Amino acid sequence: MSASARLAFACFPVLVACTRQPPPAASTPPLVLASFPPLADLAARIAGDDVPVECVLPPGQDPLHWRPSRAEVAAMQEATLVVVNGASFERWVDRISLPWSRVVDTTAAVRDRLLRFRTVTHSHGPGGEHSHEGIDGHTWLDPHLAKAQAAAICDALARAFPHRAEAFRTRLADLHRDLDALDARLRAVSEALADTRLLASHPSYAYLAARYGWEVGDLALDPAAPLDDAARARATAAAHGARRTVLLWETAPLPETVAALEACGIRSVVFAPGARRGAGEPDWLTLMQANVARLAAAAE
């Protein structure tokens, strides 16, 4: 073999190795980082005490507008696994360098079940005016899709920590039972809402609507802003002719907004998706159970 051939042969494994992301260094403690609270909760339920799970999204931040700092990116690059929602939800994922062999896209296996936004442009919160278009990333609100996302997390944990795979799968089965119970409650509430017109302040509920047969009209209302005449007119028109109308809010609207809508025959119900979480607020499943309880009360 010539010297040039030997050199090419010797370099070949190096070139192949460079196409893959290296595993974490042996000295790096195990750590799973999740992109926002619902995923962190699902991952923590499955990981138990075997592997620590942390959420990279700071408390109170909106995952649609948040961008990780250099230090936060560095932490993700060192993590054992980085769990993301996918479905175009985390806009920062494609803009930073991550070890893709350790990134868990929890919606990769359900691409055929993803929905698309009907384009809506509105202004609310710190993000200012923005549009909702393309793929709708609120997948975790559908318990069936949440089960699929949890299964993706479990599979990734089992590959990363094969000696704990059985424990992960046992916890996944427990989590699936809780999600099935949530699904049953949502089905019962949906039957009670059969004669109710549903409206929403924000286009976050398409997966729930698709799963449970809801028809939801989007009003593009800011819970932190007073209800102006134009918004009141939109709400009144949307509720016209309905026996009962319920307006879903991601966060609690102003008391004067609630009163103004009540005067128009519209009841306000907070149904929080849980994408952002303040310090001390409950986990996602507890939050969803409270959402369903409020919706059930409105249906009575």
PASEBA-1860 file (N, C-alpha, C; in nm, 3 decimals):
! residues 300
1> MSASARLA> 0.085/-0.119/0.000/0.000/0.000/0.000/0.089/0.124/0.000 ~ 0.056/0.219/-0.086/0.138/0.340/-0.095/0.120/0.424/0.029 ~ 0.216/0.519/0.047/0.208/0.608/0.163/0.082/0.690/0.160 ~ 0.042/0.740/0.041/-0.079/0.821/0.031/-0.204/0.740/0.062 ~ -0.203/0.610/0.018/-0.318/0.524/0.046/-0.328/0.496/0.195 ~ -0.209/0.469/0.258/-0.211/0.444/0.402/-0.263/0.565/0.478 ~ -0.224/0.686/0.432/-0.270/0.808/0.498/-0.421/0.824/0.483 ~ -0.473/0.799/0.364/-0.617/0.811/0.341/-0.693/0.711/0.426
9> FACFPVLV> -0.640/0.586/0.434/-0.706/0.481/0.513/-0.706/0.518/0.661 ~ -0.594/0.573/0.709/-0.583/0.610/0.850/-0.677/0.724/0.885 ~ -0.700/0.816/0.790/-0.785/0.931/0.818/-0.933/0.898/0.811 ~ -0.969/0.787/0.743/-1.110/0.757/0.721/-1.190/0.744/0.849 ~ -1.144/0.670/0.953/-1.222/0.661/1.077/-1.242/0.796/1.143 ~ -1.141/0.883/1.131/-1.151/1.014/1.191/-1.263/1.094/1.124 ~ -1.271/1.086/0.991/-1.374/1.158/0.919/-1.512/1.106/0.955 ~ -1.527/0.976/0.966/-1.655/0.918/1.004/-1.694/0.962/1.144
17> ACTRQPPP> -1.597/0.957/1.236/-1.625/0.996/1.375/-1.671/1.140/1.384 ~ -1.621/1.226/1.295/-1.656/1.367/1.301/-1.799/1.393/1.257 ~ -1.862/1.296/1.191/-2.000/1.316/1.148/-2.100/1.288/1.259 ~ -2.055/1.236/1.372/-2.143/1.203/1.482/-2.109/1.290/1.603 ~ -2.211/1.318/1.681/-2.187/1.392/1.804/-2.133/1.296/1.909 ~ -2.026/1.332/1.980/-1.971/1.243/2.081/-2.063/1.231/2.200 ~ -2.061/1.119/2.270/-2.142/1.107/2.393/-2.087/1.197/2.501 ~ -2.163/1.223/2.605/-2.111/1.308/2.713/-1.987/1.245/2.776
25> AASTPPLV> -1.900/1.329/2.823/-1.780/1.279/2.889/-1.820/1.197/3.011 ~ -1.739/1.095/3.042/-1.773/1.006/3.153/-1.783/1.081/3.285 ~ -1.709/1.191/3.296/-1.709/1.267/3.421/-1.830/1.360/3.433 ~ -1.909/1.376/3.324/-2.024/1.464/3.327/-2.139/1.395/3.399 ~ -2.194/1.455/3.505/-2.305/1.390/3.577/-2.427/1.376/3.486 ~ -2.504/1.269/3.500/-2.626/1.254/3.419/-2.722/1.370/3.444 ~ -2.781/1.419/3.337/-2.877/1.529/3.348/-2.963/1.532/3.223 ~ -3.094/1.543/3.243/-3.188/1.561/3.133/-3.242/1.703/3.141
33> LASFPPLA> -3.232/1.776/3.030/-3.285/1.912/3.022/-3.406/1.911/2.930 ~ -3.515/1.972/2.974/-3.637/1.981/2.893/-3.662/2.127/2.857 ~ -3.721/2.148/2.740/-3.731/2.284/2.686/-3.837/2.370/2.753 ~ -3.942/2.310/2.812/-4.044/2.390/2.879/-4.120/2.300/2.976 ~ -4.201/2.358/3.066/-4.251/2.282/3.181/-4.326/2.153/3.153 ~ -4.424/2.146/3.062/-4.495/2.017/3.044/-4.401/1.902/3.011 ~ -4.301/1.926/2.926/-4.206/1.820/2.893/-4.120/1.784/3.013 ~ -4.080/1.884/3.091/-4.001/1.857/3.211/-4.081/1.770/3.308
41> DLAARIAG> -4.212/1.796/3.318/-4.296/1.717/3.408/-4.308/1.573/3.359 ~ -4.330/1.555/3.228/-4.339/1.419/3.174/-4.207/1.345/3.195 ~ -4.096/1.413/3.165/-3.965/1.349/3.180/-3.937/1.313/3.326 ~ -3.974/1.404/3.417/-3.948/1.378/3.560/-4.031/1.261/3.610 ~ -4.154/1.247/3.560/-4.236/1.132/3.602/-4.170/1.001/3.561 ~ -4.111/0.999/3.442/-4.051/0.876/3.390/-3.913/0.851/3.452 ~ -3.835/0.957/3.467/-3.699/0.943/3.520/-3.699/0.909/3.669 ~ -3.801/0.955/3.742/-3.804/0.930/3.885/-3.682/0.985/3.955
49> DDVPVECV> -3.628/0.909/4.048/-3.507/0.949/4.120/-3.380/0.900/4.052 ~ -3.396/0.833/3.938/-3.278/0.775/3.872/-3.193/0.878/3.799 ~ -3.260/0.976/3.738/-3.189/1.076/3.659/-3.250/1.213/3.688 ~ -3.170/1.313/3.722/-3.227/1.447/3.745/-3.277/1.509/3.616 ~ -3.389/1.579/3.627/-3.451/1.647/3.513/-3.469/1.794/3.550 ~ -3.430/1.882/3.460/-3.446/2.025/3.482/-3.509/2.089/3.359 ~ -3.578/2.200/3.382/-3.638/2.277/3.272/-3.547/2.395/3.240 ~ -3.513/2.413/3.113/-3.423/2.523/3.076/-3.496/2.656/3.070
57> LPPGQDPL> -3.630/2.653/3.057/-3.706/2.777/3.046/-3.718/2.842/3.184 ~ -3.673/2.966/3.200/-3.685/3.032/3.330/-3.831/3.052/3.369 ~ -3.861/3.055/3.499/-3.999/3.074/3.544/-4.062/3.200/3.486 ~ -4.187/3.184/3.438/-4.261/3.298/3.385/-4.232/3.335/3.242 ~ -4.131/3.274/3.181/-4.096/3.308/3.043/-4.187/3.238/2.944 ~ -4.210/3.303/2.830/-4.291/3.246/2.723/-4.199/3.165/2.631 ~ -4.221/3.034/2.617/-4.130/2.952/2.535/-4.130/2.991/2.388 ~ -4.235/3.059/2.341/-4.238/3.100/2.201/-4.142/3.215/2.172
65> HWRPSRAE> -4.110/3.294/2.273/-4.026/3.412/2.252/-3.891/3.404/2.323 ~ -3.874/3.308/2.412/-3.750/3.296/2.487/-3.636/3.249/2.398 ~ -3.515/3.302/2.425/-3.394/3.259/2.357/-3.289/3.225/2.463 ~ -3.227/3.108/2.455/-3.129/3.071/2.558/-3.003/3.156/2.548 ~ -2.942/3.182/2.663/-2.815/3.254/2.668/-2.702/3.159/2.630 ~ -2.583/3.211/2.617/-2.467/3.126/2.586/-2.445/3.022/2.696 ~ -2.464/3.064/2.820/-2.445/2.970/2.931/-2.550/2.860/2.925 ~ -2.672/2.895/2.890/-2.779/2.795/2.881/-2.756/2.700/2.765
73> VAAMQEAT> -2.705/2.754/2.653/-2.670/2.667/2.540/-2.557/2.572/2.579 ~ -2.458/2.624/2.650/-2.346/2.540/2.694/-2.395/2.427/2.784 ~ -2.491/2.458/2.872/-2.546/2.354/2.960/-2.616/2.246/2.879 ~ -2.691/2.286/2.775/-2.759/2.188/2.691/-2.659/2.102/2.613 ~ -2.548/2.162/2.573/-2.447/2.086/2.500/-2.380/1.980/2.586 ~ -2.383/1.998/2.718/-2.322/1.903/2.809/-2.421/1.802/2.865 ~ -2.551/1.825/2.844/-2.653/1.739/2.904/-2.654/1.600/2.841 ~ -2.700/1.503/2.918/-2.714/1.367/2.866/-2.821/1.363/2.757
81> LVVVNGAS> -2.935/1.427/2.782/-3.042/1.437/2.685/-3.101/1.578/2.690 ~ -3.144/1.627/2.575/-3.218/1.753/2.567/-3.354/1.720/2.504 ~ -3.459/1.738/2.582/-3.594/1.699/2.538/-3.667/1.823/2.486 ~ -3.712/1.816/2.361/-3.786/1.928/2.301/-3.920/1.879/2.251 ~ -4.012/1.973/2.236/-4.145/1.939/2.187/-4.142/1.908/2.037 ~ -4.061/1.983/1.963/-4.067/1.971/1.818/-4.191/2.040/1.766 ~ -4.239/2.002/1.648/-4.358/2.062/1.588/-4.344/2.213/1.576 ~ -4.220/2.258/1.552/-4.190/2.401/1.533/-4.223/2.485/1.656
89> FERWVDRI> -4.233/2.422/1.775/-4.273/2.497/1.894/-4.158/2.582/1.947 ~ -4.041/2.522/1.966/-3.926/2.596/2.018/-3.850/2.659/1.900 ~ -3.868/2.787/1.882/-3.810/2.853/1.765/-3.659/2.865/1.773 ~ -3.605/2.849/1.894/-3.460/2.865/1.912/-3.384/2.739/1.877 ~ -3.449/2.624/1.867/-3.377/2.498/1.852/-3.292/2.495/1.726 ~ -3.346/2.544/1.616/-3.273/2.539/1.489/-3.170/2.651/1.476 ~ -3.161/2.737/1.576/-3.070/2.852/1.566/-2.946/2.838/1.653 ~ -2.935/2.727/1.723/-2.818/2.705/1.807/-2.757/2.571/1.775
97> SLPWSRVV> -2.634/2.551/1.818/-2.564/2.425/1.795/-2.589/2.331/1.912 ~ -2.657/2.219/1.883/-2.685/2.119/1.985/-2.631/1.984/1.940 ~ -2.598/1.897/2.035/-2.556/1.760/2.001/-2.679/1.679/1.959 ~ -2.706/1.671/1.831/-2.834/1.618/1.784/-2.856/1.472/1.821 ~ -2.749/1.398/1.844/-2.767/1.259/1.886/-2.828/1.250/2.025 ~ -2.826/1.361/2.100/-2.882/1.362/2.235/-3.009/1.446/2.245 ~ -3.057/1.498/2.133/-3.181/1.576/2.132/-3.299/1.481/2.108 ~ -3.398/1.488/2.193/-3.517/1.403/2.183/-3.632/1.488/2.131
105> DTTAAVRD> -3.666/1.472/2.004/-3.781/1.541/1.944/-3.904/1.456/1.974 ~ -3.986/1.499/2.067/-4.093/1.414/2.117/-4.211/1.402/2.022 ~ -4.216/1.482/1.916/-4.326/1.469/1.819/-4.279/1.410/1.687 ~ -4.157/1.360/1.682/-4.105/1.306/1.556/-4.189/1.189/1.505 ~ -4.242/1.108/1.596/-4.318/0.989/1.555/-4.465/1.018/1.526 ~ -4.508/1.142/1.549/-4.650/1.175/1.526/-4.664/1.290/1.426 ~ -4.570/1.299/1.334/-4.575/1.407/1.235/-4.706/1.407/1.158 ~ -4.762/1.288/1.132/-4.885/1.280/1.054/-5.007/1.329/1.131
113> RLLRFRTV> -4.992/1.353/1.261/-5.105/1.400/1.342/-5.093/1.547/1.381 ~ -4.994/1.616/1.327/-4.976/1.757/1.361/-5.075/1.843/1.283 ~ -5.120/1.950/1.347/-5.216/2.043/1.288/-5.144/2.171/1.247 ~ -5.212/2.250/1.167/-5.157/2.379/1.125/-5.249/2.490/1.173 ~ -5.187/2.604/1.205/-5.265/2.720/1.245/-5.344/2.775/1.127 ~ -5.461/2.826/1.157/-5.524/2.920/1.065/-5.459/3.054/1.096 ~ -5.396/3.118/1.000/-5.312/3.235/1.027/-5.388/3.342/1.104 ~ -5.332/3.377/1.220/-5.389/3.481/1.306/-5.277/3.576/1.346
121> THSHGPGG> -5.301/3.707/1.332/-5.205/3.807/1.377/-5.270/3.890/1.486 ~ -5.202/3.900/1.599/-5.257/3.980/1.708/-5.142/4.023/1.798 ~ -5.176/4.101/1.899/-5.076/4.153/1.991/-5.119/4.124/2.133 ~ -5.027/4.065/2.211/-5.052/4.046/2.353/-4.920/4.011/2.419 ~ -4.910/4.045/2.547/-4.791/4.008/2.624/-4.666/4.078/2.576 ~ -4.550/4.034/2.628/-4.423/4.101/2.598/-4.375/4.079/2.455 ~ -4.432/3.982/2.384/-4.386/3.954/2.248/-4.434/4.054/2.146 ~ -4.532/4.142/2.184/-4.584/4.238/2.090/-4.667/4.170/1.982
129> EHSHEGID> -4.686/4.240/1.870/-4.765/4.184/1.760/-4.692/4.067/1.697 ~ -4.763/3.958/1.672/-4.703/3.841/1.612/-4.810/3.759/1.544 ~ -4.766/3.667/1.459/-4.858/3.583/1.384/-4.846/3.439/1.430 ~ -4.958/3.368/1.421/-4.960/3.223/1.442/-4.986/3.161/1.306 ~ -4.886/3.096/1.251/-4.900/3.032/1.122/-4.808/2.911/1.116 ~ -4.832/2.825/1.020/-4.752/2.704/1.009/-4.803/2.598/1.104 ~ -4.712/2.512/1.152/-4.750/2.401/1.239/-4.787/2.452/1.378 ~ -4.895/2.399/1.431/-4.938/2.431/1.567/-4.862/2.339/1.663
137> GHTWLDPH> -4.787/2.396/1.753/-4.703/2.317/1.843/-4.765/2.277/1.975 ~ -4.893/2.307/1.998/-4.956/2.280/2.128/-5.000/2.135/2.141 ~ -4.914/2.044/2.102/-4.948/1.902/2.094/-4.980/1.840/2.229 ~ -4.909/1.881/2.334/-4.918/1.816/2.465/-5.056/1.831/2.529 ~ -5.141/1.922/2.478/-5.274/1.938/2.536/-5.365/1.820/2.504 ~ -5.336/1.747/2.399/-5.410/1.627/2.365/-5.349/1.511/2.443 ~ -5.421/1.449/2.537/-5.361/1.340/2.616/-5.305/1.226/2.531 ~ -5.366/1.200/2.416/-5.316/1.093/2.329/-5.178/1.129/2.274
145> LAKAQAAA> -5.161/1.254/2.233/-5.030/1.296/2.184/-4.931/1.307/2.299 ~ -4.978/1.350/2.416/-4.889/1.354/2.532/-4.836/1.215/2.566 ~ -4.920/1.112/2.549/-4.873/0.975/2.571/-4.763/0.939/2.472 ~ -4.778/0.978/2.347/-4.675/0.950/2.248/-4.546/1.025/2.280 ~ -4.558/1.148/2.327/-4.440/1.225/2.363/-4.370/1.163/2.484 ~ -4.449/1.118/2.580/-4.390/1.052/2.697/-4.318/0.924/2.656 ~ -4.375/0.849/2.562/-4.312/0.726/2.516/-4.178/0.756/2.449 ~ -4.171/0.866/2.374/-4.045/0.904/2.310/-3.939/0.937/2.415
153> ICDALARA> -3.981/1.004/2.523/-3.888/1.036/2.631/-3.840/0.907/2.698 ~ -3.932/0.816/2.723/-3.897/0.689/2.788/-3.797/0.611/2.703 ~ -3.820/0.604/2.572/-3.728/0.531/2.484/-3.588/0.592/2.489 ~ -3.581/0.725/2.488/-3.451/0.791/2.492/-3.380/0.766/2.624 ~ -3.454/0.770/2.734/-3.395/0.742/2.864/-3.345/0.598/2.872 ~ -3.422/0.506/2.816/-3.382/0.364/2.820/-3.255/0.341/2.739 ~ -3.240/0.413/2.629/-3.116/0.400/2.550/-2.997/0.460/2.624 ~ -3.021/0.572/2.689/-2.912/0.640/2.758/-2.872/0.569/2.888
161> FPHRAEAF> -2.970/0.507/2.955/-2.947/0.440/3.083/-3.011/0.302/3.079 ~ -2.957/0.210/3.000/-3.022/0.079/2.978/-3.042/-0.001/3.108 ~ -2.957/0.020/3.208/-2.971/-0.055/3.332/-3.094/-0.012/3.412 ~ -3.157/0.102/3.376/-3.277/0.149/3.444/-3.400/0.145/3.353 ~ -3.388/0.078/3.239/-3.496/0.080/3.140/-3.627/0.026/3.196 ~ -3.620/-0.082/3.273/-3.743/-0.140/3.326/-3.815/-0.044/3.420 ~ -3.739/0.028/3.502/-3.800/0.126/3.593/-3.865/0.239/3.514 ~ -3.798/0.284/3.407/-3.856/0.390/3.324/-3.989/0.345/3.264
169> RTRLADLH> -3.993/0.223/3.214/-4.114/0.174/3.148/-4.227/0.153/3.248 ~ -4.193/0.114/3.370/-4.296/0.102/3.474/-4.358/0.238/3.505 ~ -4.274/0.339/3.516/-4.326/0.474/3.544/-4.403/0.528/3.423 ~ -4.360/0.494/3.303/-4.435/0.536/3.184/-4.576/0.478/3.187 ~ -4.588/0.351/3.225/-4.721/0.290/3.232/-4.810/0.363/3.333 ~ -4.752/0.402/3.447/-4.828/0.479/3.546/-4.871/0.614/3.489 ~ -4.779/0.680/3.419/-4.810/0.809/3.358/-4.919/0.794/3.253 ~ -4.911/0.689/3.172/-5.014/0.666/3.070/-5.151/0.647/3.133
177> RDLDALDA> -5.157/0.580/3.248/-5.286/0.564/3.316/-5.342/0.699/3.359 ~ -5.255/0.786/3.408/-5.302/0.919/3.446/-5.351/0.999/3.325 ~ -5.282/0.985/3.213/-5.324/1.055/3.091/-5.454/0.997/3.037 ~ -5.473/0.867/3.051/-5.600/0.806/3.012/-5.714/0.860/3.097 ~ -5.688/0.877/3.227/-5.791/0.932/3.317/-5.824/1.076/3.278 ~ -5.722/1.154/3.240/-5.744/1.291/3.194/-5.829/1.290/3.066 ~ -5.798/1.198/2.976/-5.874/1.186/2.852/-6.021/1.154/2.882 ~ -6.045/1.066/2.977/-6.183/1.029/3.013/-6.259/1.150/3.069
185> RLRAVSEA> -6.193/1.230/3.150/-6.257/1.349/3.206/-6.289/1.451/3.096 ~ -6.196/1.466/3.002/-6.220/1.560/2.892/-6.335/1.513/2.804 ~ -6.347/1.383/2.785/-6.458/1.331/2.705/-6.592/1.357/2.776 ~ -6.593/1.338/2.906/-6.716/1.362/2.981/-6.755/1.510/2.977 ~ -6.658/1.598/2.994/-6.685/1.741/2.988/-6.732/1.780/2.849 ~ -6.672/1.721/2.747/-6.710/1.755/2.609/-6.855/1.721/2.582 ~ -6.903/1.611/2.638/-7.044/1.576/2.622/-7.133/1.680/2.690 ~ -7.089/1.728/2.806/-7.167/1.830/2.877/-7.166/1.964/2.804
193> LADTRLLA> -7.067/1.985/2.717/-7.054/2.111/2.643/-7.123/2.106/2.507 ~ -7.203/2.004/2.485/-7.262/1.984/2.352/-7.344/2.104/2.307 ~ -7.411/2.173/2.400/-7.494/2.288/2.362/-7.427/2.421/2.397 ~ -7.295/2.418/2.413/-7.219/2.539/2.450/-7.133/2.585/2.334 ~ -7.134/2.713/2.307/-7.044/2.770/2.206/-6.912/2.806/2.274 ~ -6.803/2.753/2.222/-6.671/2.778/2.278/-6.597/2.883/2.196 ~ -6.539/2.978/2.267/-6.453/3.079/2.206/-6.318/3.073/2.277 ~ -6.217/3.133/2.217/-6.083/3.133/2.278/-6.019/3.269/2.258
201> SHPSYAYL> -5.945/3.310/2.359/-5.873/3.437/2.349/-5.746/3.423/2.267 ~ -5.703/3.299/2.244/-5.573/3.272/2.181/-5.583/3.137/2.110 ~ -5.520/3.121/1.993/-5.534/2.995/1.917/-5.448/2.882/1.974 ~ -5.485/2.834/2.093/-5.404/2.732/2.160/-5.474/2.596/2.171 ~ -5.599/2.588/2.130/-5.680/2.472/2.167/-5.719/2.382/2.050 ~ -5.648/2.393/1.938/-5.686/2.318/1.819/-5.676/2.167/1.839 ~ -5.574/2.122/1.915/-5.561/1.977/1.936/-5.673/1.924/2.024 ~ -5.714/2.001/2.124/-5.829/1.961/2.205/-5.955/1.960/2.120
209> AARYGWEV> -5.971/2.061/2.035/-6.089/2.068/1.950/-6.095/1.949/1.855 ~ -5.981/1.914/1.797/-5.978/1.801/1.704/-6.005/1.670/1.775 ~ -5.955/1.653/1.894/-5.972/1.527/1.967/-6.115/1.509/2.018 ~ -6.176/1.619/2.067/-6.304/1.605/2.137/-6.422/1.667/2.063 ~ -6.399/1.706/1.939/-6.509/1.756/1.857/-6.555/1.895/1.893 ~ -6.468/1.975/1.953/-6.505/2.112/1.985/-6.500/2.198/1.859 ~ -6.584/2.298/1.855/-6.572/2.406/1.757/-6.537/2.532/1.836 ~ -6.418/2.585/1.811/-6.368/2.697/1.891/-6.342/2.816/1.800
217> GDLALDPA> -6.405/2.928/1.832/-6.381/3.052/1.759/-6.273/3.134/1.827 ~ -6.173/3.176/1.753/-6.062/3.255/1.809/-6.092/3.404/1.801 ~ -6.077/3.473/1.915/-6.108/3.616/1.922/-5.985/3.704/1.931 ~ -5.866/3.647/1.957/-5.742/3.725/1.967/-5.756/3.837/2.070 ~ -5.775/3.799/2.196/-5.788/3.894/2.305/-5.669/3.885/2.398 ~ -5.627/3.999/2.450/-5.516/4.005/2.544/-5.572/4.007/2.686 ~ -5.541/3.905/2.768/-5.597/3.902/2.904/-5.550/4.018/2.991 ~ -5.435/4.077/2.957/-5.381/4.186/3.038/-5.431/4.323/2.994
225> APLDDAAR> -5.507/4.329/2.885/-5.554/4.458/2.833/-5.704/4.472/2.854 ~ -5.752/4.594/2.878/-5.896/4.615/2.891/-5.969/4.576/2.762 ~ -6.091/4.536/2.776/-6.173/4.498/2.661/-6.224/4.625/2.593 ~ -6.173/4.653/2.473/-6.217/4.774/2.404/-6.347/4.746/2.328 ~ -6.401/4.850/2.265/-6.530/4.837/2.198/-6.524/4.737/2.083 ~ -6.413/4.736/2.010/-6.401/4.644/1.896/-6.398/4.500/1.944 ~ -6.325/4.474/2.052/-6.318/4.338/2.106/-6.452/4.295/2.162 ~ -6.522/4.388/2.229/-6.654/4.357/2.282/-6.750/4.321/2.169
233> ARATAAAH> -6.741/4.397/2.060/-6.829/4.370/1.946/-6.799/4.234/1.884 ~ -6.669/4.198/1.874/-6.634/4.066/1.819/-6.689/3.955/1.906 ~ -6.674/3.970/2.037/-6.721/3.867/2.129/-6.873/3.855/2.123 ~ -6.942/3.968/2.121/-7.088/3.966/2.117/-7.138/3.900/1.989 ~ -7.074/3.933/1.877/-7.113/3.873/1.749/-7.088/3.723/1.750 ~ -6.975/3.682/1.808/-6.942/3.540/1.810/-7.039/3.460/1.898 ~ -7.094/3.524/2.001/-7.185/3.456/2.092/-7.330/3.463/2.048 ~ -7.358/3.539/1.945/-7.497/3.563/1.906/-7.570/3.433/1.872
241> GARRTVLL> -7.686/3.415/1.930/-7.769/3.299/1.901/-7.736/3.175/1.981 ~ -7.629/3.178/2.060/-7.590/3.059/2.137/-7.668/3.052/2.268 ~ -7.704/2.931/2.307/-7.772/2.913/2.436/-7.677/2.946/2.551 ~ -7.550/2.910/2.536/-7.451/2.935/2.639/-7.316/2.950/2.568 ~ -7.234/3.045/2.613/-7.104/3.071/2.552/-6.997/3.074/2.659 ~ -6.889/3.004/2.633/-6.774/3.002/2.724/-6.651/3.047/2.647 ~ -6.577/3.139/2.706/-6.454/3.191/2.646/-6.334/3.138/2.724 ~ -6.246/3.066/2.656/-6.127/3.008/2.718/-6.012/3.109/2.714
249> WETAPLPE> -5.946/3.123/2.829/-5.831/3.212/2.842/-5.710/3.131/2.885 ~ -5.593/3.165/2.833/-5.469/3.099/2.878/-5.432/3.144/3.019 ~ -5.454/3.271/3.048/-5.430/3.325/3.182/-5.551/3.409/3.221 ~ -5.563/3.438/3.349/-5.681/3.509/3.398/-5.690/3.649/3.338 ~ -5.804/3.686/3.280/-5.823/3.822/3.229/-5.850/3.920/3.342 ~ -5.853/4.046/3.308/-5.883/4.149/3.407/-6.026/4.131/3.460 ~ -6.048/4.161/3.588/-6.184/4.146/3.644/-6.288/4.225/3.566 ~ -6.251/4.345/3.521/-6.348/4.425/3.445/-6.380/4.363/3.309
257> TVAALEAC> -6.282/4.289/3.254/-6.309/4.217/3.128/-6.408/4.104/3.152 ~ -6.388/4.031/3.263/-6.480/3.921/3.297/-6.621/3.977/3.314 ~ -6.634/4.089/3.385/-6.766/4.148/3.409/-6.830/4.194/3.278 ~ -6.752/4.258/3.190/-6.806/4.306/3.064/-6.854/4.190/2.977 ~ -6.780/4.080/2.978/-6.820/3.964/2.899/-6.944/3.897/2.959 ~ -6.950/3.891/3.092/-7.068/3.835/3.157/-7.193/3.913/3.117 ~ -7.179/4.045/3.105/-7.292/4.128/3.064/-7.337/4.097/2.922 ~ -7.245/4.040/2.844/-7.279/4.000/2.707/-7.321/3.853/2.700
265> GIRSVVFA> -7.334/3.787/2.818/-7.374/3.647/2.820/-7.260/3.550/2.795 ~ -7.137/3.595/2.818/-7.020/3.511/2.791/-6.947/3.483/2.922 ~ -6.927/3.355/2.953/-6.859/3.317/3.076/-6.711/3.293/3.046 ~ -6.622/3.347/3.128/-6.478/3.331/3.111/-6.428/3.213/3.192 ~ -6.344/3.129/3.132/-6.285/3.013/3.199/-6.136/3.011/3.167 ~ -6.054/3.005/3.270/-5.909/2.992/3.249/-5.879/2.845/3.219 ~ -5.821/2.822/3.101/-5.775/2.688/3.062/-5.630/2.704/3.018 ~ -5.539/2.691/3.116/-5.398/2.723/3.095/-5.326/2.607/3.029
273> PGARRGAG> -5.261/2.629/2.914/-5.185/2.521/2.849/-5.065/2.475/2.930 ~ -5.011/2.563/3.014/-4.897/2.524/3.098/-4.762/2.541/3.033 ~ -4.757/2.609/2.918/-4.628/2.624/2.850/-4.531/2.710/2.928 ~ -4.583/2.803/3.004/-4.498/2.882/3.094/-4.546/2.858/3.237 ~ -4.455/2.872/3.331/-4.492/2.845/3.470/-4.421/2.943/3.561 ~ -4.496/2.998/3.654/-4.436/3.082/3.755/-4.381/2.998/3.869 ~ -4.298/3.059/3.951/-4.241/2.987/4.064/-4.351/2.939/4.157 ~ -4.344/2.812/4.197/-4.440/2.757/4.291/-4.570/2.709/4.230
281> EPDWLTLM> -4.589/2.722/4.100/-4.712/2.675/4.036/-4.709/2.524/4.018 ~ -4.826/2.459/4.006/-4.830/2.313/4.006/-4.776/2.251/3.877 ~ -4.755/2.120/3.883/-4.709/2.048/3.765/-4.820/2.046/3.660 ~ -4.782/2.001/3.538/-4.873/2.012/3.425/-5.000/1.928/3.443 ~ -4.989/1.805/3.491/-5.108/1.723/3.506/-5.204/1.782/3.610 ~ -5.151/1.833/3.718/-5.235/1.899/3.818/-5.304/2.021/3.758 ~ -5.228/2.096/3.677/-5.283/2.212/3.609/-5.397/2.172/3.515 ~ -5.377/2.064/3.438/-5.480/2.019/3.346/-5.605/1.973/3.419
289> QANVARLA> -5.587/1.906/3.532/-5.704/1.863/3.610/-5.782/1.983/3.660 ~ -5.712/2.090/3.698/-5.781/2.213/3.741/-5.850/2.279/3.622 ~ -5.787/2.278/3.506/-5.850/2.331/3.384/-5.983/2.261/3.356 ~ -5.979/2.127/3.361/-6.098/2.049/3.329/-6.207/2.074/3.434 ~ -6.168/2.088/3.560/-6.267/2.115/3.665/-6.337/2.249/3.641 ~ -6.260/2.351/3.602/-6.321/2.481/3.574/-6.415/2.473/3.453 ~ -6.373/2.399/3.352/-6.457/2.386/3.233/-6.584/2.308/3.265 ~ -6.571/2.205/3.348/-6.688/2.127/3.388/-6.788/2.215/3.466
297> AAAE> -6.735/2.300/3.552/-6.823/2.389/3.629/-6.898/2.484/3.537 ~ -6.831/2.529/3.431/-6.896/2.620/3.336/-7.002/2.549/3.255 ~ -6.986/2.418/3.238/-7.083/2.341/3.160/-7.206/2.302/3.239 ~ -7.201/2.314/3.373/-7.315/2.271/3.455/-7.429/2.372/3.448
END
